[in-house]
Amino acid sequence: MNLWLLALAVALIIVSGFLIAAETALTRVSRTRLEEMRKEGNGSAAKVDRLLALLDDRARYVNVLFFLSTIANVTSVILIGYVVVRGLTTGDGWSSAVALVVVIAVMVVIAYIGLGVAPRTLGRMHADRIALIAARPTRFLATILGPVTTLLIVIGNALTPGKGFREGPFDTAAELLDLVDQAGADALIEDDERKMIHSVFDLAETYAKEVMVPRTEMVFIEQDKTLRQAVSLGLRSGFSRIPVIRESADDIVGVVYLKDMVKRTFDRREAEQEEQVSSLMRPPYFVPDSKPADELLRDMQAARVHMAIVVDEYGGTAGLVTIEDILEEIVGEIADEYDTAAPEVVQIDEDRYRVMSRMNIDDFAELIDIEVDSEEEGVDTVLGLVAKRLGRVPIPGAQIIEDGWQLTAERGAGRRNRITTVLATRMPPEPESESDDDE
């Protein structure tokens, strides 16, 4: 009797090993690889089609294999434990405690090698072959046991804190990301590629307000400006698409494209002065600031627009977002040859300083000895002071005079053409007027 139980346990271990290998293979097999196999004629076309059908509902079949392997594992452990403990403790044999320790040690070795390392290694190394072999029996078993596994998943989700998994905790985005991290650790993919894949999944948890260009950095143009003025603004600012406003930044009525204006003025020269921006502007595309970035990217692709105006919960303009802004969340900051690390202050000579636009205004005032206070002005940076004096967003070349110093916003850097440096030049003293009184 004991030999039969022991033989049954060994058979269950073998079956469990195959189920674990099939589960691993089904998880790892690639649909793209199977399509290539079918085109190349490698393997039976019917087997490939059967396996492709399984991949359409991969989680269901993986759950069935996991369920069966669990049954085989538990049963084999109990049978071996029963046989070994009974055999060692019969008559004047070992004590029950020692026998249990021996059983545990033996089963740990068997489970680690026979049910852990070996089948999973085989499943990864020969994923295509094993998955093709296991496809038919897996489909048959899923038909019989599918309702049971579904019920167990529902019970498990009910007992598990949190939302749980609709299809079971065996085929999730987290599991895929773990595989990506492992591939990076094994040097199968570059670290930049690993981070990029993680960023793609993070898009679903990133919102438009997190990737947009804020309203304070937007460049606008009034609808009654001439095409010549608009082209000049586009060339000076470096932007090819400019929002058009009626009275304020909260009243955006369109978006004007630099290429449209250049084409019109090329075809009809007098249009520079005769036509207004409103004649060429395109309808704006509005999105809420709470829209997930991945949905926003899909919607912008479907609508074939590259720029969207982001509005807040009150309907005011919060900023704007472009497809490039969303792509930067995946690939990282898109820099150009002008993006180089620079010191906060560079003294060119006694009368000229080049400072970073984000330099604290109090530190800047102390540097060039002018009377400016951040609390009184309501701004914190040098660029903020320039913007306040101008009454609009500074573009390259914008200038103000502040207490005997000329502050010039220099050329923007990066894809968004942000002003990164401001040139401070001391103004020459005004000549004293000559007295007409005779002495």
Secondary structure, DSSP 8 states (H G I E B T S, - for coil): -HHHHHHHHHHHHHHHHHHHHHHHHHHH--HHHHHHHHHHT-S-HHHHHHHHHHHTTHHHHHHHHHHHHHHHHHHHHHHHHHHHHHHHTSTT---HHHHHHHHHHHHHHHHHIIIIIHHHHHHHHTHHHHHHHHHHHHHHHHHHHHHHHHHHHHHHHHHSSSS--TT-TTS-HHHHHHHHHHHHHTTSS-HHHHHHHHHHHHGGG-BHHHHSEEGGG---EETTSBHHHHHHHHHHHT-SEEEEESSSTT-EEEEEEHHHHHHHHHH-TTHHHH-BGGGT-B---EEETTSBHHHHHHHHHHHT-SEEEEE-TTS-EEEEEEHHHHHHHHH-----TT-----SEEEEETTEEEEETTSBHHHHHHHHT----HHHHT--BHHHHHHHHHTS---TT-EEEETTEEEEE--EETTTTEE-EEEEEE-------------
